[in-house]
Amino acid sequence: MTLEQLRQQVLLLPVQDRAALIRDLIDSLEPSESGEQISQSWLNEIAARSDALHRGEMECDDWRTSLGRVRERLAGKST
């Protein structure tokens, strides 16, 4: 089975199954980090970004703009 065939099959799975597969794949890439360490890493990243935003070092878009951008990118990939 090719990667593209696998990708097509995976995209047919229900959302919950795809999410579980993503977690398994991430764990396989970083086997030394536990889920708790990964969660803490994300919390640290969120805190750093929040601090940078409050200091005026970065800008952000509202969720509607961000969602629109994601949809545009996904639409571009599917064609």
Backbone atoms as SQL, in Angstrom:
CREATE TABLE atoms (id INTEGER PRIMARY KEY, chain TEXT, resi INTEGER, resn TEXT, atom TEXT, x REAL, y REAL, z REAL);
INSERT INTO atoms VALUES
  (1, 'A', 1, 'MET', 'N', 0.852, -1.176, 0.000),
  (2, 'A', 1, 'MET', 'CA', 0.000, 0.000, 0.000),
  (3, 'A', 1, 'MET', 'C', 0.898, 1.240, 0.000),
  (4, 'A', 2, 'THR', 'N', 0.586, 2.195, -0.845),
  (5, 'A', 2, 'THR', 'CA', 1.375, 3.422, -0.908),
  (6, 'A', 2, 'THR', 'C', 0.913, 4.386, 0.187),
  (7, 'A', 3, 'LEU', 'N', 1.727, 5.394, 0.418),
  (8, 'A', 3, 'LEU', 'CA', 1.362, 6.417, 1.400),
  (9, 'A', 3, 'LEU', 'C', 0.060, 7.101, 1.001),
  (10, 'A', 4, 'GLU', 'N', -0.096, 7.401, -0.269),
  (11, 'A', 4, 'GLU', 'CA', -1.325, 8.072, -0.731),
  (12, 'A', 4, 'GLU', 'C', -2.547, 7.183, -0.525),
  (13, 'A', 5, 'GLN', 'N', -2.421, 5.900, -0.777),
  (14, 'A', 5, 'GLN', 'CA', -3.539, 4.974, -0.545),
  (15, 'A', 5, 'GLN', 'C', -3.886, 4.911, 0.937),
  (16, 'A', 6, 'LEU', 'N', -2.850, 4.866, 1.767),
  (17, 'A', 6, 'LEU', 'CA', -3.068, 4.850, 3.210),
  (18, 'A', 6, 'LEU', 'C', -3.755, 6.132, 3.659),
  (19, 'A', 7, 'ARG', 'N', -3.275, 7.275, 3.154),
  (20, 'A', 7, 'ARG', 'CA', -3.863, 8.568, 3.494),
  (21, 'A', 7, 'ARG', 'C', -5.355, 8.593, 3.145),
  (22, 'A', 8, 'GLN', 'N', -5.684, 8.109, 1.967),
  (23, 'A', 8, 'GLN', 'CA', -7.078, 8.094, 1.541),
  (24, 'A', 8, 'GLN', 'C', -7.934, 7.224, 2.459),
  (25, 'A', 9, 'GLN', 'N', -7.395, 6.089, 2.852),
  (26, 'A', 9, 'GLN', 'CA', -8.131, 5.200, 3.751),
  (27, 'A', 9, 'GLN', 'C', -8.308, 5.828, 5.140),
  (28, 'A', 10, 'VAL', 'N', -7.258, 6.438, 5.634),
  (29, 'A', 10, 'VAL', 'CA', -7.312, 7.061, 6.958),
  (30, 'A', 10, 'VAL', 'C', -8.338, 8.186, 6.983),
  (31, 'A', 11, 'LEU', 'N', -8.415, 8.958, 5.905),
  (32, 'A', 11, 'LEU', 'CA', -9.359, 10.074, 5.863),
  (33, 'A', 11, 'LEU', 'C', -10.815, 9.612, 5.849),
  (34, 'A', 12, 'LEU', 'N', -11.041, 8.343, 5.587),
  (35, 'A', 12, 'LEU', 'CA', -12.397, 7.793, 5.626),
  (36, 'A', 12, 'LEU', 'C', -12.821, 7.390, 7.042),
  (37, 'A', 13, 'LEU', 'N', -11.860, 7.332, 7.943),
  (38, 'A', 13, 'LEU', 'CA', -12.163, 6.949, 9.331),
  (39, 'A', 13, 'LEU', 'C', -12.960, 8.041, 10.029),
  (40, 'A', 14, 'PRO', 'N', -13.741, 7.659, 11.039),
  (41, 'A', 14, 'PRO', 'CA', -14.435, 8.665, 11.856),
  (42, 'A', 14, 'PRO', 'C', -13.417, 9.573, 12.553),
  (43, 'A', 15, 'VAL', 'N', -13.845, 10.766, 12.881),
  (44, 'A', 15, 'VAL', 'CA', -12.968, 11.765, 13.499),
  (45, 'A', 15, 'VAL', 'C', -12.272, 11.218, 14.744),
  (46, 'A', 16, 'GLN', 'N', -13.004, 10.536, 15.603),
  (47, 'A', 16, 'GLN', 'CA', -12.405, 10.034, 16.844),
  (48, 'A', 16, 'GLN', 'C', -11.291, 9.026, 16.562),
  (49, 'A', 17, 'ASP', 'N', -11.494, 8.190, 15.548),
  (50, 'A', 17, 'ASP', 'CA', -10.455, 7.222, 15.195),
  (51, 'A', 17, 'ASP', 'C', -9.232, 7.925, 14.611),
  (52, 'A', 18, 'ARG', 'N', -9.452, 8.944, 13.801),
  (53, 'A', 18, 'ARG', 'CA', -8.321, 9.690, 13.246),
  (54, 'A', 18, 'ARG', 'C', -7.549, 10.388, 14.364),
  (55, 'A', 19, 'ALA', 'N', -8.259, 10.941, 15.337),
  (56, 'A', 19, 'ALA', 'CA', -7.593, 11.609, 16.461),
  (57, 'A', 19, 'ALA', 'C', -6.748, 10.612, 17.253),
  (58, 'A', 20, 'ALA', 'N', -7.281, 9.420, 17.482),
  (59, 'A', 20, 'ALA', 'CA', -6.526, 8.396, 18.205),
  (60, 'A', 20, 'ALA', 'C', -5.286, 7.999, 17.410),
  (61, 'A', 21, 'LEU', 'N', -5.422, 7.888, 16.102),
  (62, 'A', 21, 'LEU', 'CA', -4.282, 7.554, 15.247),
  (63, 'A', 21, 'LEU', 'C', -3.220, 8.644, 15.297),
  (64, 'A', 22, 'ILE', 'N', -3.657, 9.892, 15.286),
  (65, 'A', 22, 'ILE', 'CA', -2.706, 11.005, 15.386),
  (66, 'A', 22, 'ILE', 'C', -1.913, 10.915, 16.677),
  (67, 'A', 23, 'ARG', 'N', -2.607, 10.664, 17.785),
  (68, 'A', 23, 'ARG', 'CA', -1.911, 10.538, 19.079),
  (69, 'A', 23, 'ARG', 'C', -0.877, 9.409, 19.017),
  (70, 'A', 24, 'ASP', 'N', -1.273, 8.272, 18.435),
  (71, 'A', 24, 'ASP', 'CA', -0.351, 7.142, 18.337),
  (72, 'A', 24, 'ASP', 'C', 0.859, 7.484, 17.471),
  (73, 'A', 25, 'LEU', 'N', 0.624, 8.187, 16.370),
  (74, 'A', 25, 'LEU', 'CA', 1.729, 8.560, 15.490),
  (75, 'A', 25, 'LEU', 'C', 2.679, 9.543, 16.175),
  (76, 'A', 26, 'ILE', 'N', 2.129, 10.520, 16.880),
  (77, 'A', 26, 'ILE', 'CA', 2.970, 11.472, 17.601),
  (78, 'A', 26, 'ILE', 'C', 3.781, 10.750, 18.669),
  (79, 'A', 27, 'ASP', 'N', 3.129, 9.844, 19.387),
  (80, 'A', 27, 'ASP', 'CA', 3.850, 9.076, 20.405),
  (81, 'A', 27, 'ASP', 'C', 4.981, 8.258, 19.786),
  (82, 'A', 28, 'SER', 'N', 4.752, 7.768, 18.563),
  (83, 'A', 28, 'SER', 'CA', 5.801, 6.961, 17.925),
  (84, 'A', 28, 'SER', 'C', 6.988, 7.820, 17.494),
  (85, 'A', 29, 'LEU', 'N', 6.767, 9.111, 17.287),
  (86, 'A', 29, 'LEU', 'CA', 7.860, 10.001, 16.903),
  (87, 'A', 29, 'LEU', 'C', 8.650, 10.480, 18.111),
  (88, 'A', 30, 'GLU', 'N', 7.992, 10.578, 19.229),
  (89, 'A', 30, 'GLU', 'CA', 8.623, 11.069, 20.450),
  (90, 'A', 30, 'GLU', 'C', 8.383, 10.075, 21.581),
  (91, 'A', 31, 'PRO', 'N', 8.935, 8.874, 21.459),
  (92, 'A', 31, 'PRO', 'CA', 8.634, 7.840, 22.454),
  (93, 'A', 31, 'PRO', 'C', 9.157, 8.148, 23.847),
  (94, 'A', 32, 'SER', 'N', 10.130, 9.033, 23.955),
  (95, 'A', 32, 'SER', 'CA', 10.703, 9.312, 25.269),
  (96, 'A', 32, 'SER', 'C', 9.857, 10.282, 26.077),
  (97, 'A', 33, 'GLU', 'N', 8.948, 10.989, 25.424),
  (98, 'A', 33, 'GLU', 'CA', 8.133, 11.959, 26.143),
  (99, 'A', 33, 'GLU', 'C', 6.775, 11.356, 26.469),
  (100, 'A', 34, 'SER', 'N', 6.393, 11.466, 27.718),
  (101, 'A', 34, 'SER', 'CA', 5.075, 10.982, 28.102),
  (102, 'A', 34, 'SER', 'C', 4.023, 12.022, 27.718),
  (103, 'A', 35, 'GLY', 'N', 2.783, 11.609, 27.737),
  (104, 'A', 35, 'GLY', 'CA', 1.694, 12.525, 27.438),
  (105, 'A', 35, 'GLY', 'C', 1.694, 13.724, 28.367),
  (106, 'A', 36, 'GLU', 'N', 2.073, 13.495, 29.622),
  (107, 'A', 36, 'GLU', 'CA', 2.118, 14.590, 30.594),
  (108, 'A', 36, 'GLU', 'C', 3.198, 15.601, 30.228),
  (109, 'A', 37, 'GLN', 'N', 4.360, 15.111, 29.775),
  (110, 'A', 37, 'GLN', 'CA', 5.439, 16.017, 29.368),
  (111, 'A', 37, 'GLN', 'C', 5.034, 16.816, 28.131),
  (112, 'A', 38, 'ILE', 'N', 4.369, 16.148, 27.200),
  (113, 'A', 38, 'ILE', 'CA', 3.915, 16.848, 26.000),
  (114, 'A', 38, 'ILE', 'C', 2.897, 17.912, 26.377),
  (115, 'A', 39, 'SER', 'N', 1.975, 17.567, 27.257),
  (116, 'A', 39, 'SER', 'CA', 0.972, 18.539, 27.705),
  (117, 'A', 39, 'SER', 'C', 1.646, 19.731, 28.363),
  (118, 'A', 40, 'GLN', 'N', 2.643, 19.477, 29.180),
  (119, 'A', 40, 'GLN', 'CA', 3.351, 20.571, 29.834),
  (120, 'A', 40, 'GLN', 'C', 4.084, 21.417, 28.814),
  (121, 'A', 41, 'SER', 'N', 4.642, 20.788, 27.792),
  (122, 'A', 41, 'SER', 'CA', 5.313, 21.541, 26.733),
  (123, 'A', 41, 'SER', 'C', 4.335, 22.467, 26.028),
  (124, 'A', 42, 'TRP', 'N', 3.136, 21.971, 25.765),
  (125, 'A', 42, 'TRP', 'CA', 2.130, 22.817, 25.123),
  (126, 'A', 42, 'TRP', 'C', 1.696, 23.950, 26.042),
  (127, 'A', 43, 'LEU', 'N', 1.551, 23.668, 27.327),
  (128, 'A', 43, 'LEU', 'CA', 1.183, 24.725, 28.275),
  (129, 'A', 43, 'LEU', 'C', 2.262, 25.801, 28.313),
  (130, 'A', 44, 'ASN', 'N', 3.528, 25.387, 28.268),
  (131, 'A', 44, 'ASN', 'CA', 4.629, 26.352, 28.246),
  (132, 'A', 44, 'ASN', 'C', 4.586, 27.199, 26.979),
  (133, 'A', 45, 'GLU', 'N', 4.311, 26.558, 25.856),
  (134, 'A', 45, 'GLU', 'CA', 4.226, 27.281, 24.584),
  (135, 'A', 45, 'GLU', 'C', 3.069, 28.283, 24.601),
  (136, 'A', 46, 'ILE', 'N', 1.953, 27.861, 25.119),
  (137, 'A', 46, 'ILE', 'CA', 0.785, 28.749, 25.215),
  (138, 'A', 46, 'ILE', 'C', 1.112, 29.952, 26.085),
  (139, 'A', 47, 'ALA', 'N', 1.752, 29.714, 27.213),
  (140, 'A', 47, 'ALA', 'CA', 2.115, 30.805, 28.113),
  (141, 'A', 47, 'ALA', 'C', 3.084, 31.772, 27.440),
  (142, 'A', 48, 'ALA', 'N', 4.075, 31.231, 26.718),
  (143, 'A', 48, 'ALA', 'CA', 5.050, 32.092, 26.036),
  (144, 'A', 48, 'ALA', 'C', 4.372, 32.938, 24.963),
  (145, 'A', 49, 'ARG', 'N', 3.469, 32.348, 24.207),
  (146, 'A', 49, 'ARG', 'CA', 2.763, 33.101, 23.167),
  (147, 'A', 49, 'ARG', 'C', 1.845, 34.156, 23.776),
  (148, 'A', 50, 'SER', 'N', 1.194, 33.806, 24.862),
  (149, 'A', 50, 'SER', 'CA', 0.315, 34.757, 25.533),
  (150, 'A', 50, 'SER', 'C', 1.114, 35.952, 26.049),
  (151, 'A', 51, 'ASP', 'N', 2.250, 35.679, 26.651),
  (152, 'A', 51, 'ASP', 'CA', 3.115, 36.755, 27.146),
  (153, 'A', 51, 'ASP', 'C', 3.574, 37.650, 25.997),
  (154, 'A', 52, 'ALA', 'N', 3.987, 37.046, 24.883),
  (155, 'A', 52, 'ALA', 'CA', 4.441, 37.822, 23.726),
  (156, 'A', 52, 'ALA', 'C', 3.307, 38.684, 23.173),
  (157, 'A', 53, 'LEU', 'N', 2.105, 38.151, 23.167),
  (158, 'A', 53, 'LEU', 'CA', 0.949, 38.904, 22.686),
  (159, 'A', 53, 'LEU', 'C', 0.695, 40.115, 23.587),
  (160, 'A', 54, 'HIS', 'N', 0.744, 39.903, 24.891),
  (161, 'A', 54, 'HIS', 'CA', 0.497, 40.998, 25.840),
  (162, 'A', 54, 'HIS', 'C', 1.601, 42.054, 25.812),
  (163, 'A', 55, 'ARG', 'N', 2.805, 41.654, 25.441),
  (164, 'A', 55, 'ARG', 'CA', 3.898, 42.614, 25.326),
  (165, 'A', 55, 'ARG', 'C', 3.873, 43.343, 23.982),
  (166, 'A', 56, 'GLY', 'N', 2.959, 42.954, 23.106),
  (167, 'A', 56, 'GLY', 'CA', 2.844, 43.585, 21.799),
  (168, 'A', 56, 'GLY', 'C', 3.867, 43.087, 20.799),
  (169, 'A', 57, 'GLU', 'N', 4.473, 41.945, 21.060),
  (170, 'A', 57, 'GLU', 'CA', 5.497, 41.401, 20.172),
  (171, 'A', 57, 'GLU', 'C', 4.920, 40.542, 19.050),
  (172, 'A', 58, 'MET', 'N', 3.644, 40.274, 19.119),
  (173, 'A', 58, 'MET', 'CA', 3.003, 39.495, 18.065),
  (174, 'A', 58, 'MET', 'C', 1.557, 39.924, 17.933),
  (175, 'A', 59, 'GLU', 'N', 0.984, 39.624, 16.798),
  (176, 'A', 59, 'GLU', 'CA', -0.416, 39.930, 16.551),
  (177, 'A', 59, 'GLU', 'C', -1.165, 38.623, 16.359),
  (178, 'A', 60, 'CYS', 'N', -2.458, 38.693, 16.491),
  (179, 'A', 60, 'CYS', 'CA', -3.250, 37.497, 16.230),
  (180, 'A', 60, 'CYS', 'C', -4.547, 37.900, 15.532),
  (181, 'A', 61, 'ASP', 'N', -5.135, 36.939, 14.870),
  (182, 'A', 61, 'ASP', 'CA', -6.408, 37.134, 14.197),
  (183, 'A', 61, 'ASP', 'C', -7.511, 36.548, 15.064),
  (184, 'A', 62, 'ASP', 'N', -8.734, 37.001, 14.830),
  (185, 'A', 62, 'ASP', 'CA', -9.843, 36.369, 15.547),
  (186, 'A', 62, 'ASP', 'C', -10.056, 34.968, 14.957),
  (187, 'A', 63, 'TRP', 'N', -10.808, 34.154, 15.650),
  (188, 'A', 63, 'TRP', 'CA', -10.954, 32.752, 15.262),
  (189, 'A', 63, 'TRP', 'C', -11.628, 32.605, 13.908),
  (190, 'A', 64, 'ARG', 'N', -12.518, 33.499, 13.553),
  (191, 'A', 64, 'ARG', 'CA', -13.200, 33.393, 12.254),
  (192, 'A', 64, 'ARG', 'C', -12.199, 33.576, 11.101),
  (193, 'A', 65, 'THR', 'N', -11.322, 34.548, 11.242),
  (194, 'A', 65, 'THR', 'CA', -10.295, 34.781, 10.221),
  (195, 'A', 65, 'THR', 'C', -9.360, 33.581, 10.130),
  (196, 'A', 66, 'SER', 'N', -8.943, 33.069, 11.279),
  (197, 'A', 66, 'SER', 'CA', -8.043, 31.912, 11.296),
  (198, 'A', 66, 'SER', 'C', -8.707, 30.691, 10.685),
  (199, 'A', 67, 'LEU', 'N', -9.952, 30.447, 11.034),
  (200, 'A', 67, 'LEU', 'CA', -10.677, 29.306, 10.489),
  (201, 'A', 67, 'LEU', 'C', -10.826, 29.432, 8.976),
  (202, 'A', 68, 'GLY', 'N', -11.109, 30.634, 8.498),
  (203, 'A', 68, 'GLY', 'CA', -11.208, 30.867, 7.062),
  (204, 'A', 68, 'GLY', 'C', -9.902, 30.562, 6.352),
  (205, 'A', 69, 'ARG', 'N', -8.793, 30.955, 6.955),
  (206, 'A', 69, 'ARG', 'CA', -7.471, 30.700, 6.375),
  (207, 'A', 69, 'ARG', 'C', -7.196, 29.193, 6.313),
  (208, 'A', 70, 'VAL', 'N', -7.553, 28.474, 7.375),
  (209, 'A', 70, 'VAL', 'CA', -7.359, 27.021, 7.390),
  (210, 'A', 70, 'VAL', 'C', -8.209, 26.362, 6.307),
  (211, 'A', 71, 'ARG', 'N', -9.448, 26.793, 6.187),
  (212, 'A', 71, 'ARG', 'CA', -10.326, 26.222, 5.164),
  (213, 'A', 71, 'ARG', 'C', -9.785, 26.477, 3.758),
  (214, 'A', 72, 'GLU', 'N', -9.265, 27.671, 3.532),
  (215, 'A', 72, 'GLU', 'CA', -8.681, 27.979, 2.222),
  (216, 'A', 72, 'GLU', 'C', -7.498, 27.065, 1.924),
  (217, 'A', 73, 'ARG', 'N', -6.652, 26.866, 2.911),
  (218, 'A', 73, 'ARG', 'CA', -5.482, 25.992, 2.716),
  (219, 'A', 73, 'ARG', 'C', -5.903, 24.553, 2.454),
  (220, 'A', 74, 'LEU', 'N', -6.884, 24.072, 3.217),
  (221, 'A', 74, 'LEU', 'CA', -7.353, 22.705, 3.006),
  (222, 'A', 74, 'LEU', 'C', -8.002, 22.554, 1.640),
  (223, 'A', 75, 'ALA', 'N', -8.734, 23.536, 1.210),
  (224, 'A', 75, 'ALA', 'CA', -9.369, 23.479, -0.109),
  (225, 'A', 75, 'ALA', 'C', -8.313, 23.443, -1.202),
  (226, 'A', 76, 'GLY', 'N', -7.232, 24.167, -1.005),
  (227, 'A', 76, 'GLY', 'CA', -6.142, 24.179, -1.981),
  (228, 'A', 76, 'GLY', 'C', -5.435, 22.837, -2.062),
  (229, 'A', 77, 'LYS', 'N', -5.352, 22.120, -0.955),
  (230, 'A', 77, 'LYS', 'CA', -4.679, 20.820, -0.931),
  (231, 'A', 77, 'LYS', 'C', -5.538, 19.738, -1.557),
  (232, 'A', 78, 'SER', 'N', -6.847, 19.885, -1.472),
  (233, 'A', 78, 'SER', 'CA', -7.723, 18.811, -1.952),
  (234, 'A', 78, 'SER', 'C', -7.912, 18.830, -3.453),
  (235, 'A', 79, 'THR', 'N', -7.510, 19.906, -4.124),
  (236, 'A', 79, 'THR', 'CA', -7.687, 19.965, -5.575),
  (237, 'A', 79, 'THR', 'C', -6.419, 19.624, -6.292);
